[in-house]
Amino acid sequence: MTRDIRQAAAKANSPEYMSLWAGQGLRLANDQPAASTVKQTIDEASIFVQRFLTMRNS
């Protein structure tokens, strides 16, 4: 039913109307505001970078 829309979006490289699958990790998702998810991602990335720099400098 949406084939024409998806094909046009693909040709225009416009993901807004493409079928983009969530993958297996969808079950790990929880109901929280986007800002909370972004903050968590930034916090985790910051911890990763700090650990990487510590390992690199050892």
KEMAR-644924 format. One record per atom (N, C-alpha, C): residue in one letter; atom name; residue number from 1; z, x, y. Coordinates in Angstrom, 2 decimals, always signed. Example, Ala and Ser with C-alpha at 12.3 -4.5 7.8 and 13.67 -1.06 7.14 Angstrom:
residues 2
<node code="A" site="N" pos="1" c3="+7.80" c1="+13.19" c2="-5.69"/>
<node code="A" site="CA" pos="1" c3="+7.80" c1="+12.30" c2="-4.50"/>
<node code="A" site="C" pos="1" c3="+7.80" c1="+13.20" c2="-3.30"/>
<node code="S" site="N" pos="2" c3="+7.08" c1="+12.85" c2="-2.25"/>
<node code="S" site="CA" pos="2" c3="+7.14" c1="+13.67" c2="-1.06"/>
<node code="S" site="C" pos="2" c3="+7.87" c1="+12.90" c2="+0.03"/>
This chain:
residues 58
<node code="M" site="N" pos="1" c3="+0.00" c1="+0.80" c2="-1.19"/>
<node code="M" site="CA" pos="1" c3="+0.00" c1="+0.00" c2="+0.00"/>
<node code="M" site="C" pos="1" c3="+0.00" c1="+0.86" c2="+1.28"/>
<node code="T" site="N" pos="2" c3="+0.61" c1="+2.03" c2="+1.20"/>
<node code="T" site="CA" pos="2" c3="+0.68" c1="+2.89" c2="+2.38"/>
<node code="T" site="C" pos="2" c3="-0.23" c1="+4.12" c2="+2.26"/>
<node code="R" site="N" pos="3" c3="-1.11" c1="+4.09" c2="+1.28"/>
<node code="R" site="CA" pos="3" c3="-1.96" c1="+5.25" c2="+1.02"/>
<node code="R" site="C" pos="3" c3="-2.75" c1="+5.69" c2="+2.25"/>
<node code="D" site="N" pos="4" c3="-3.38" c1="+4.76" c2="+2.95"/>
<node code="D" site="CA" pos="4" c3="-4.19" c1="+5.13" c2="+4.11"/>
<node code="D" site="C" pos="4" c3="-3.34" c1="+5.78" c2="+5.20"/>
<node code="I" site="N" pos="5" c3="-2.16" c1="+5.23" c2="+5.43"/>
<node code="I" site="CA" pos="5" c3="-1.26" c1="+5.79" c2="+6.44"/>
<node code="I" site="C" pos="5" c3="-0.82" c1="+7.20" c2="+6.03"/>
<node code="R" site="N" pos="6" c3="-0.45" c1="+7.37" c2="+4.75"/>
<node code="R" site="CA" pos="6" c3="+0.01" c1="+8.68" c2="+4.28"/>
<node code="R" site="C" pos="6" c3="-1.11" c1="+9.71" c2="+4.34"/>
<node code="Q" site="N" pos="7" c3="-2.32" c1="+9.31" c2="+3.98"/>
<node code="Q" site="CA" pos="7" c3="-3.45" c1="+10.24" c2="+4.02"/>
<node code="Q" site="C" pos="7" c3="-3.77" c1="+10.65" c2="+5.46"/>
<node code="A" site="N" pos="8" c3="-3.75" c1="+9.70" c2="+6.37"/>
<node code="A" site="CA" pos="8" c3="-4.01" c1="+10.02" c2="+7.78"/>
<node code="A" site="C" pos="8" c3="-2.92" c1="+10.95" c2="+8.32"/>
<node code="A" site="N" pos="9" c3="-1.68" c1="+10.69" c2="+7.94"/>
<node code="A" site="CA" pos="9" c3="-0.58" c1="+11.55" c2="+8.39"/>
<node code="A" site="C" pos="9" c3="-0.73" c1="+12.95" c2="+7.83"/>
<node code="A" site="N" pos="10" c3="-1.14" c1="+13.06" c2="+6.58"/>
<node code="A" site="CA" pos="10" c3="-1.33" c1="+14.38" c2="+5.97"/>
<node code="A" site="C" pos="10" c3="-2.45" c1="+15.14" c2="+6.69"/>
<node code="K" site="N" pos="11" c3="-3.54" c1="+14.46" c2="+6.99"/>
<node code="K" site="CA" pos="11" c3="-4.65" c1="+15.12" c2="+7.69"/>
<node code="K" site="C" pos="11" c3="-4.23" c1="+15.57" c2="+9.08"/>
<node code="A" site="N" pos="12" c3="-3.37" c1="+14.80" c2="+9.73"/>
<node code="A" site="CA" pos="12" c3="-2.91" c1="+15.13" c2="+11.08"/>
<node code="A" site="C" pos="12" c3="-1.70" c1="+16.06" c2="+11.05"/>
<node code="N" site="N" pos="13" c3="-1.26" c1="+16.44" c2="+9.85"/>
<node code="N" site="CA" pos="13" c3="-0.06" c1="+17.28" c2="+9.69"/>
<node code="N" site="C" pos="13" c3="+1.13" c1="+16.66" c2="+10.41"/>
<node code="S" site="N" pos="14" c3="+1.30" c1="+15.37" c2="+10.21"/>
<node code="S" site="CA" pos="14" c3="+2.36" c1="+14.60" c2="+10.86"/>
<node code="S" site="C" pos="14" c3="+3.29" c1="+14.02" c2="+9.79"/>
<node code="P" site="N" pos="15" c3="+4.44" c1="+14.64" c2="+9.55"/>
<node code="P" site="CA" pos="15" c3="+5.32" c1="+14.21" c2="+8.46"/>
<node code="P" site="C" pos="15" c3="+6.00" c1="+12.86" c2="+8.67"/>
<node code="E" site="N" pos="16" c3="+5.92" c1="+12.30" c2="+9.87"/>
<node code="E" site="CA" pos="16" c3="+6.62" c1="+11.05" c2="+10.14"/>
<node code="E" site="C" pos="16" c3="+6.21" c1="+9.92" c2="+9.19"/>
<node code="Y" site="N" pos="17" c3="+4.96" c1="+9.93" c2="+8.74"/>
<node code="Y" site="CA" pos="17" c3="+4.48" c1="+8.85" c2="+7.87"/>
<node code="Y" site="C" pos="17" c3="+4.10" c1="+9.32" c2="+6.48"/>
<node code="M" site="N" pos="18" c3="+4.52" c1="+10.53" c2="+6.12"/>
<node code="M" site="CA" pos="18" c3="+4.25" c1="+11.05" c2="+4.77"/>
<node code="M" site="C" pos="18" c3="+5.41" c1="+10.69" c2="+3.85"/>
<node code="S" site="N" pos="19" c3="+5.14" c1="+10.72" c2="+2.57"/>
<node code="S" site="CA" pos="19" c3="+6.21" c1="+10.54" c2="+1.58"/>
<node code="S" site="C" pos="19" c3="+6.85" c1="+11.90" c2="+1.34"/>
<node code="L" site="N" pos="20" c3="+8.05" c1="+12.06" c2="+1.85"/>
<node code="L" site="CA" pos="20" c3="+8.78" c1="+13.32" c2="+1.69"/>
<node code="L" site="C" pos="20" c3="+9.99" c1="+13.03" c2="+0.81"/>
<node code="W" site="N" pos="21" c3="+10.00" c1="+13.59" c2="-0.37"/>
<node code="W" site="CA" pos="21" c3="+11.03" c1="+13.27" c2="-1.35"/>
<node code="W" site="C" pos="21" c3="+12.29" c1="+14.06" c2="-1.08"/>
<node code="A" site="N" pos="22" c3="+13.44" c1="+13.47" c2="-1.39"/>
<node code="A" site="CA" pos="22" c3="+14.73" c1="+14.09" c2="-1.11"/>
<node code="A" site="C" pos="22" c3="+15.12" c1="+15.11" c2="-2.17"/>
<node code="G" site="N" pos="23" c3="+14.64" c1="+14.98" c2="-3.38"/>
<node code="G" site="CA" pos="23" c3="+14.96" c1="+15.94" c2="-4.43"/>
<node code="G" site="C" pos="23" c3="+16.21" c1="+15.57" c2="-5.20"/>
<node code="Q" site="N" pos="24" c3="+16.63" c1="+16.46" c2="-6.08"/>
<node code="Q" site="CA" pos="24" c3="+17.76" c1="+16.21" c2="-6.97"/>
<node code="Q" site="C" pos="24" c3="+19.10" c1="+16.17" c2="-6.25"/>
<node code="G" site="N" pos="25" c3="+19.20" c1="+16.88" c2="-5.12"/>
<node code="G" site="CA" pos="25" c3="+20.46" c1="+17.00" c2="-4.42"/>
<node code="G" site="C" pos="25" c3="+20.90" c1="+15.74" c2="-3.70"/>
<node code="L" site="N" pos="26" c3="+20.07" c1="+14.73" c2="-3.72"/>
<node code="L" site="CA" pos="26" c3="+20.41" c1="+13.49" c2="-3.02"/>
<node code="L" site="C" pos="26" c3="+21.75" c1="+12.93" c2="-3.47"/>
<node code="R" site="N" pos="27" c3="+22.07" c1="+13.10" c2="-4.73"/>
<node code="R" site="CA" pos="27" c3="+23.36" c1="+12.59" c2="-5.24"/>
<node code="R" site="C" pos="27" c3="+24.55" c1="+13.32" c2="-4.65"/>
<node code="L" site="N" pos="28" c3="+24.32" c1="+14.51" c2="-4.10"/>
<node code="L" site="CA" pos="28" c3="+25.40" c1="+15.27" c2="-3.48"/>
<node code="L" site="C" pos="28" c3="+25.65" c1="+14.85" c2="-2.03"/>
<node code="A" site="N" pos="29" c3="+24.75" c1="+14.05" c2="-1.49"/>
<node code="A" site="CA" pos="29" c3="+24.88" c1="+13.61" c2="-0.10"/>
<node code="A" site="C" pos="29" c3="+26.04" c1="+12.65" c2="+0.05"/>
<node code="N" site="N" pos="30" c3="+26.64" c1="+12.68" c2="+1.23"/>
<node code="N" site="CA" pos="30" c3="+27.70" c1="+11.74" c2="+1.50"/>
<node code="N" site="C" pos="30" c3="+27.44" c1="+11.04" c2="+2.83"/>
<node code="D" site="N" pos="31" c3="+28.14" c1="+9.97" c2="+3.05"/>
<node code="D" site="CA" pos="31" c3="+27.94" c1="+9.14" c2="+4.23"/>
<node code="D" site="C" pos="31" c3="+28.75" c1="+9.71" c2="+5.39"/>
<node code="Q" site="N" pos="32" c3="+28.06" c1="+10.47" c2="+6.25"/>
<node code="Q" site="CA" pos="32" c3="+28.72" c1="+11.05" c2="+7.41"/>
<node code="Q" site="C" pos="32" c3="+27.71" c1="+11.13" c2="+8.55"/>
<node code="P" site="N" pos="33" c3="+28.17" c1="+11.22" c2="+9.77"/>
<node code="P" site="CA" pos="33" c3="+27.26" c1="+11.31" c2="+10.91"/>
<node code="P" site="C" pos="33" c3="+26.43" c1="+12.59" c2="+10.85"/>
<node code="A" site="N" pos="34" c3="+25.24" c1="+12.54" c2="+11.42"/>
<node code="A" site="CA" pos="34" c3="+24.36" c1="+13.72" c2="+11.43"/>
<node code="A" site="C" pos="34" c3="+25.03" c1="+14.90" c2="+12.12"/>
<node code="A" site="N" pos="35" c3="+25.77" c1="+14.64" c2="+13.19"/>
<node code="A" site="CA" pos="35" c3="+26.45" c1="+15.73" c2="+13.91"/>
<node code="A" site="C" pos="35" c3="+27.43" c1="+16.47" c2="+13.00"/>
<node code="S" site="N" pos="36" c3="+28.09" c1="+15.74" c2="+12.13"/>
<node code="S" site="CA" pos="36" c3="+29.03" c1="+16.34" c2="+11.19"/>
<node code="S" site="C" pos="36" c3="+28.29" c1="+17.22" c2="+10.19"/>
<node code="T" site="N" pos="37" c3="+27.15" c1="+16.75" c2="+9.72"/>
<node code="T" site="CA" pos="37" c3="+26.34" c1="+17.53" c2="+8.78"/>
<node code="T" site="C" pos="37" c3="+25.84" c1="+18.81" c2="+9.43"/>
<node code="V" site="N" pos="38" c3="+25.37" c1="+18.70" c2="+10.68"/>
<node code="V" site="CA" pos="38" c3="+24.87" c1="+19.88" c2="+11.39"/>
<node code="V" site="C" pos="38" c3="+26.01" c1="+20.88" c2="+11.62"/>
<node code="K" site="N" pos="39" c3="+27.18" c1="+20.40" c2="+12.03"/>
<node code="K" site="CA" pos="39" c3="+28.33" c1="+21.28" c2="+12.24"/>
<node code="K" site="C" pos="39" c3="+28.73" c1="+21.99" c2="+10.95"/>
<node code="Q" site="N" pos="40" c3="+28.75" c1="+21.25" c2="+9.85"/>
<node code="Q" site="CA" pos="40" c3="+29.09" c1="+21.84" c2="+8.56"/>
<node code="Q" site="C" pos="40" c3="+28.08" c1="+22.92" c2="+8.19"/>
<node code="T" site="N" pos="41" c3="+26.81" c1="+22.66" c2="+8.41"/>
<node code="T" site="CA" pos="41" c3="+25.77" c1="+23.64" c2="+8.10"/>
<node code="T" site="C" pos="41" c3="+25.94" c1="+24.90" c2="+8.94"/>
<node code="I" site="N" pos="42" c3="+26.21" c1="+24.73" c2="+10.23"/>
<node code="I" site="CA" pos="42" c3="+26.41" c1="+25.87" c2="+11.11"/>
<node code="I" site="C" pos="42" c3="+27.65" c1="+26.67" c2="+10.70"/>
<node code="D" site="N" pos="43" c3="+28.73" c1="+25.97" c2="+10.39"/>
<node code="D" site="CA" pos="43" c3="+29.97" c1="+26.65" c2="+9.96"/>
<node code="D" site="C" pos="43" c3="+29.73" c1="+27.45" c2="+8.69"/>
<node code="E" site="N" pos="44" c3="+29.03" c1="+26.86" c2="+7.72"/>
<node code="E" site="CA" pos="44" c3="+28.77" c1="+27.56" c2="+6.46"/>
<node code="E" site="C" pos="44" c3="+27.85" c1="+28.75" c2="+6.68"/>
<node code="A" site="N" pos="45" c3="+26.85" c1="+28.59" c2="+7.54"/>
<node code="A" site="CA" pos="45" c3="+25.94" c1="+29.71" c2="+7.83"/>
<node code="A" site="C" pos="45" c3="+26.68" c1="+30.84" c2="+8.52"/>
<node code="S" site="N" pos="46" c3="+27.58" c1="+30.49" c2="+9.41"/>
<node code="S" site="CA" pos="46" c3="+28.38" c1="+31.50" c2="+10.11"/>
<node code="S" site="C" pos="46" c3="+29.24" c1="+32.30" c2="+9.14"/>
<node code="I" site="N" pos="47" c3="+29.86" c1="+31.62" c2="+8.19"/>
<node code="I" site="CA" pos="47" c3="+30.66" c1="+32.29" c2="+7.17"/>
<node code="I" site="C" pos="47" c3="+29.78" c1="+33.22" c2="+6.34"/>
<node code="F" site="N" pos="48" c3="+28.60" c1="+32.74" c2="+5.95"/>
<node code="F" site="CA" pos="48" c3="+27.67" c1="+33.55" c2="+5.17"/>
<node code="F" site="C" pos="48" c3="+27.28" c1="+34.81" c2="+5.93"/>
<node code="V" site="N" pos="49" c3="+26.94" c1="+34.66" c2="+7.21"/>
<node code="V" site="CA" pos="49" c3="+26.53" c1="+35.82" c2="+8.01"/>
<node code="V" site="C" pos="49" c3="+27.67" c1="+36.82" c2="+8.13"/>
<node code="Q" site="N" pos="50" c3="+28.88" c1="+36.34" c2="+8.37"/>
<node code="Q" site="CA" pos="50" c3="+30.02" c1="+37.24" c2="+8.47"/>
<node code="Q" site="C" pos="50" c3="+30.25" c1="+38.00" c2="+7.17"/>
<node code="R" site="N" pos="51" c3="+30.15" c1="+37.31" c2="+6.05"/>
<node code="R" site="CA" pos="51" c3="+30.32" c1="+37.99" c2="+4.75"/>
<node code="R" site="C" pos="51" c3="+29.22" c1="+38.99" c2="+4.51"/>
<node code="F" site="N" pos="52" c3="+27.99" c1="+38.62" c2="+4.86"/>
<node code="F" site="CA" pos="52" c3="+26.87" c1="+39.54" c2="+4.69"/>
<node code="F" site="C" pos="52" c3="+27.06" c1="+40.80" c2="+5.52"/>
<node code="L" site="N" pos="53" c3="+27.46" c1="+40.62" c2="+6.78"/>
<node code="L" site="CA" pos="53" c3="+27.67" c1="+41.79" c2="+7.64"/>
<node code="L" site="C" pos="53" c3="+28.82" c1="+42.66" c2="+7.13"/>
<node code="T" site="N" pos="54" c3="+29.86" c1="+42.05" c2="+6.63"/>
<node code="T" site="CA" pos="54" c3="+30.99" c1="+42.80" c2="+6.07"/>
<node code="T" site="C" pos="54" c3="+30.54" c1="+43.61" c2="+4.86"/>
<node code="M" site="N" pos="55" c3="+29.76" c1="+43.00" c2="+3.98"/>
<node code="M" site="CA" pos="55" c3="+29.25" c1="+43.71" c2="+2.80"/>
<node code="M" site="C" pos="55" c3="+28.32" c1="+44.84" c2="+3.20"/>
<node code="R" site="N" pos="56" c3="+27.49" c1="+44.59" c2="+4.19"/>
<node code="R" site="CA" pos="56" c3="+26.51" c1="+45.58" c2="+4.63"/>
<node code="R" site="C" pos="56" c3="+27.20" c1="+46.79" c2="+5.25"/>
<node code="N" site="N" pos="57" c3="+28.29" c1="+46.55" c2="+5.94"/>
<node code="N" site="CA" pos="57" c3="+29.01" c1="+47.63" c2="+6.62"/>
<node code="N" site="C" pos="57" c3="+30.00" c1="+48.35" c2="+5.72"/>
<node code="S" site="N" pos="58" c3="+30.14" c1="+47.91" c2="+4.49"/>
<node code="S" site="CA" pos="58" c3="+31.11" c1="+48.54" c2="+3.57"/>
<node code="S" site="C" pos="58" c3="+30.52" c1="+49.75" c2="+2.90"/>
